[in-house]
Amino acid sequence: MTLRDINCCVLIPTYNNQKTLQRVIDGVLEYADAKDVIVINDGATDGTADILASYANRIHVLKNESNQGKGFSLRKGFKEAIRLGYDNVISIDSDGQHLPGDIPLFIEAALAHPGALLMGSRNMEQEGVPGKSSFGNKFSNFWFWFETGLTLPDTQTGFRLYPLEPLKKTRLFTTKFETEIEVIVKLAWKDVPVLPINIRVIYDKNERVTHFRPFRDFTRISILNTWLVTLTLLWYLPRRIFLYIRKKGLWKLIKEEAIKPGESNFSKAISIGFGFFMGIVPIWGFQLLIGIPLSMYFRMNKVLFITAANISIPPMIPLIIFGSYKLGGLFYQNGLQLTDISDLTLESIHVNFVQYFLGGTVLAIAAGLLGFLSSLLLFNILRKPQS
């Protein structure tokens, strides 16, 4: 098996890693033809240029006139690999922590899973791994799971295989270390399979030079995750859930979730009650945006929650609004006193919003409690209670 079998080149972004760069390049050349190696010199100020000059006309060398960041260099390498007609690209760090001898593992996995994003998975518990690296990786893993629904053991690895076809249509905005997070989240959003590959790792404090600046780069990563989480809540999480429901079939899925063992009747009933509450509470347009993350945080049954939240389907909306005004009138005497649903107009809703909001909140609480109690009763009758 060779890189040619998967039409793949190797990217090596580098910045001031003169101690390890030559060893990494030589190691890669054991598995790749020279013309399939692309090194991006990110404005290095040490002996990097002299090292790369020794490989003149044997490997592709791209250069940033000044230090632009790892993400900028990777994006430059992606564009060059696409221009040269490759289907895949393997990225490997130049600080010596990755072993080029693991490249065949990526080739084998790419042949078995064409089109997948392959992530080298380091053992972050092994001796010598810096504590901040282990913590940062766990932090990154959590947010990747929240944003994509996928679980990975190592989201910060620089040893990866990227399929280039989906990257052609992926817009990347970041330029530093956070690019490696942005790209895998956006590929996952495009439904690109993401698979971990166990790799070896070496942390030699005498050789390794890291350019990660904890405060500045962690701030950049946090800002990126804030933006990605916002997009997740607004679109990708609801989309993911609804596609899952459509794939499984709504009624089949509801039945499975209702009888699924390992979840108490109380938990299922809470999910339904909370769904009724969020479906009616007068925050139209934000009900699922708020309700879905809360149901995840409190580990509710998301399918039962969303099903119950759909109490606010279009035929029910006039009845919900009418009921909200009638209940609100009990607490807000100066408001609109309705006798018939036909009395509702857009102008009356706007003018009497306080009455509607009070009544809608009361109606949501009442419906939530009724949904919880009735579903709990039914579950206890029809289903053996779970501990």
N, C-alpha and C positions, 0 to 999 in steps of 0.2 A: 504494500500500500504506500502510495506517495501523495504529495500534495496535488499533483497533476490529476489524480483520480477524482478529486473534488473541485478541480479548477480553482485552486486557492493560493494566495500569497500570504506573506507574513509581514506585519507592521511592527516596527520597533520605535516608538517615540522615545526620545532621550533628551535629558538636560543635565549636564554636569555629573555624568556617571562614568568618568574615565577609568575608574578602577575595575569596573565590571563589564563595560560595553563590549570590548573585544571578545571576551569569553562568551558573552551571550550571542553575538553575531556568529562566531565560529561554531557554537553549538547548534544554532539554527541552520547553518549551511550544511550540517550533516544530514539534514532531512529535507532541505529545499535547494533547488537550483538558485544560483546567484541572482539571476534576473527576477526571481520570485520573492526577493527580499527588499522591502522598502523601509529605509530608516529616515525618521524625521528629526532633524537636528533643531531643537526648539531654542535657538539662540544661545547655545552653550558658550560659557566663557572659560572653560578649562581646556584640556587637551583633546576634546571630542573631535574637533575638525581634523586634527592630524591623524587620529585613529581612522576616521572615515576616509581620509585621503589614501590610506594604504589599501583600501578596497576599490580604488578608482576603476571605473568602467566595469566593475563586477556586480555591484548592487545599485539599486536606485537610492539616491540620496536627495531628500527634500530639505530645504532649510528655511527657517523663520529668521528674519534679520534680527529680531529681538525676542526675548522670552514671552510667548503668548499664552502658554498654558497647555496642559496635557490634552484637554478637550479640543482645543484649536488644532493641535497636531494630529489627533486622531481623525478629526473631520477632514483635514487636508489629506491624510492617508486614505480615507474612504473614497474621496473624490478621485484620487489617482488610481486606486485599484479598480474603480468602476470604469474610468477612462481606458484602462488597459484591458478591460474585458473579463475580469475575474468574476466568479460566482460567489466566492467566499473569501473571507480574510481572517487570519488569526492575529490577534494582538498579543504581544508579550512585553513585559516591562524590562527595562535595561539595567535595573539595579541588582540583578543577580538572584533575586528571591525565587524566580521561576526556573525550572529546568527544561531546556529545549527537548530533552529526552522524552518528555510527555506529549510531544506533538503527535506521535502515532495514535495516542488515545483519542485525540480530537478527530483525526482522519477516520478512524474506525467508527466513532459515534456519528460523524457526519454522513458516512455511507449508510448507516442503519437508520438515520433520521434526517433525510435531506430537507433543507429549508429551516432547520431548527437553529436557535441561538444556543450555543454551548458555553456554559460558564464553568471555568476551572474552580473546583471547590477545595480550598485549603483546609488543613486541620488547624483551626484557630486555638485549639486547646493544648497543642504541643508545646514543649519547653522552648523558651526563647521568643515566643510571640509577644510583642509589646502589649501591655494591658490596654492602652488607648486604642490599639488596632482591634482588639477583641471586642471592646465595648462599642466602638464605632461601627463595626460590622453587624453586631446584634441590633443596634439602632437602625441601621440601614435596612436590614432584613425585615424588620417590623413594618417600616413604612412601605417597602416594596410589596409586602403581603397586603397591606391595607389598600394600596393603589391598584393592585392587579388581581388579588385573590389567589396568587401563586406563592408557594413557599419555596425559598431557596436557602441553602446553608451558608452561602457566601456571595453577597451581592457587590462586594467591593474588590473582588479579584480583578487584576488587569490581564489575566491569561484567559482569553475568550476566543470563540469562533463566531463571527458575525455573518449571517447570510446577507448578501449585498442587494438582492432584488427589493426587499421591503425598505432598505435604507435609501434607495433612490427616491422614494416617495415620503420620506420622513424628514420633517423640518426640525432641526436642532438649533437651539439658541445659545446654549452655554458654551464656555470656552476653557474652563478649569477642570478640577477633579470631578465636579458635579456632573460633567457630561456623561461619565460612565454610568450614572444613575439615570439621567434623562433618557439615554438611548435604550436601555433595557426596559424601562417602563413603557416608552412609546412603542417599542416593538411588541411587547406583551399586549398592549391595547389593540394592535393590529392582528391579534390572534396568532402571532408567531410562536411556535412551541419553544419553551425555555427549559433546558435540561442541564443539571449539574454533572460535572465530570470530576472524579477524585484525582487530584494532582498532588505532587510533592511541593514542599516549600522550604526555603532556607532563609533564616534571618541571621546574617553575620554583621554584628554591630561594628566590626572593624572595616568592613567593605561597603556596606549598604549606606547610601545617602538618600534620605527622604526629603522631598520638597513640600510635603504637606504642612501647611501652616494652621495649627489647630483652631485658633479663633477665627481668622479670616475665612478659611475654607469651610469650617463647620457652619459659619454664618451663611455662606453661599449655598451650602447643601440644605440648610434649614429653609431658606427662602424658596429654593427650588421645590422642596417637598411641600411647602405651604401652597404653592401654585398647583402642583400635581394633585394634592389632596382636594383642592377646590374643584378642579376639573373632574376628579373622581366622583365627588358628591353630586355635582351638577349633572353629570352625564354618564361616565363610564360605569359606576357602580349600579345605578338603576338599569342601564343597558345590559350589564352582565347578568343581573338577577332576572330580568324579563326574558332574555335569550335562553337562560337555563330553564325557566318555567315553560317557555314555548317548546323547547326541545323535548322536555319530559312529558308535556301534556298537563294542562292545569288540573283537571279533576283527578287524574292518576297521581299527580304530585301531592295534591291536597290529601288524598286518601293515605298515601305513603307516610306523609308527615304526621297525620293524625294518629296513626297506629304505630309509628316508629318507636321501638323500644329505646330505653336509655334516657328517656326524657319524661319528667313527671307530668301528671295531669295538670297540676297547678301551673307549671311552666308553660304548657300549651295554652291553657286558659288565659294566662296573663298576656301571651302573645296576641290572642284574638281580641281580648279586651282593649289592649293598647292600640291594636289596629283600628277598631271602631272609634276610639278616642281621636287618633290622629286623622282619620278619614273625615271627621266632622268638625274638629276644632277650627275656628275661623282664621286660618293662615293660608288661604288658597294659594297654590303655587309652591308652597314650601313644606307641605305636609310630609311628602316622602323624603325630601332633602334633609329634613330634621329627623323624621321617624326611622329611616333606615339605619343611619349611624347609631342612634340610640338603641335600636333593637340589636345591633351587632355588639355594642358595648355591654349591654346587660344580658347578652347571650340568649336572646329570645329565639323562637322559631321564626325565621324570616319569611318562609313561605306562608305560614298561617297569618303572620302579621300583615303582609302585603295583600293577601286575599281579603282579610277583614277590612283593611284600609280602603278597599275598592267599594265600600258602601257609598262613597260619594261619586258613583257613576252618573253620567248626565241625567237619566230619568229621575234619579233621586235628589238631585241638587235643588230643584224648586221646593220639594218637600222639606229638605233640611233647612233651607233659608226661611221658609215659612214658619217651621217649628222654632227656629232660633228667635225670630221676631216675637212670636207668641210668648215664649219663655222669658225673653228679655223685657217684655211689657210688664211682667210681674215685679221687676226690680227697677224699671225705669219708666215711671208714670208719665213723664212728659214726652215720651216717644210716640211712635206710630202704633195705633191700635187697629190691628188687622181683624177683619171678620171673614175674609175670603182670600184664597191664594192669588186670585186675579188682581187684588189690590197692590201687589208687589210691582214696583217699577224701578228702573235704575236710579232715578232721582230720589225715590224714597229710601233706597238702600244707602245712597251716599249721605243724605241728610241725617239719617237715623243710625249711623254706623255704631255708636256706642251701645244702643239697644241691641243691635244685631250681634255685636261682639260679646256682650254679657250673656245673651241668650244662647249663642252658639257654644260658648265655653261650658255653660251649664248642661246643654244638650249633649256635648261631647263627653263630659264626665258621666252623665247618666247612662249614655249608650255604652261607654266603656265598662262601667260597673255591671250593667245588665248583660253585656256580652261575656264578661268574665264569669259571672255567677252561673249563667245558663250553660255556657260551654263546659265549665267545671262540673256541673251536675250531669251533663250528658256524658262527659268522659268517664266520670265515676260509675255511671250506669253501664256504659257500653264497653269500657276498657278497664282492664285490671290496673289499679294504681301502681305507679312506679316509684321506687324510693329515690 
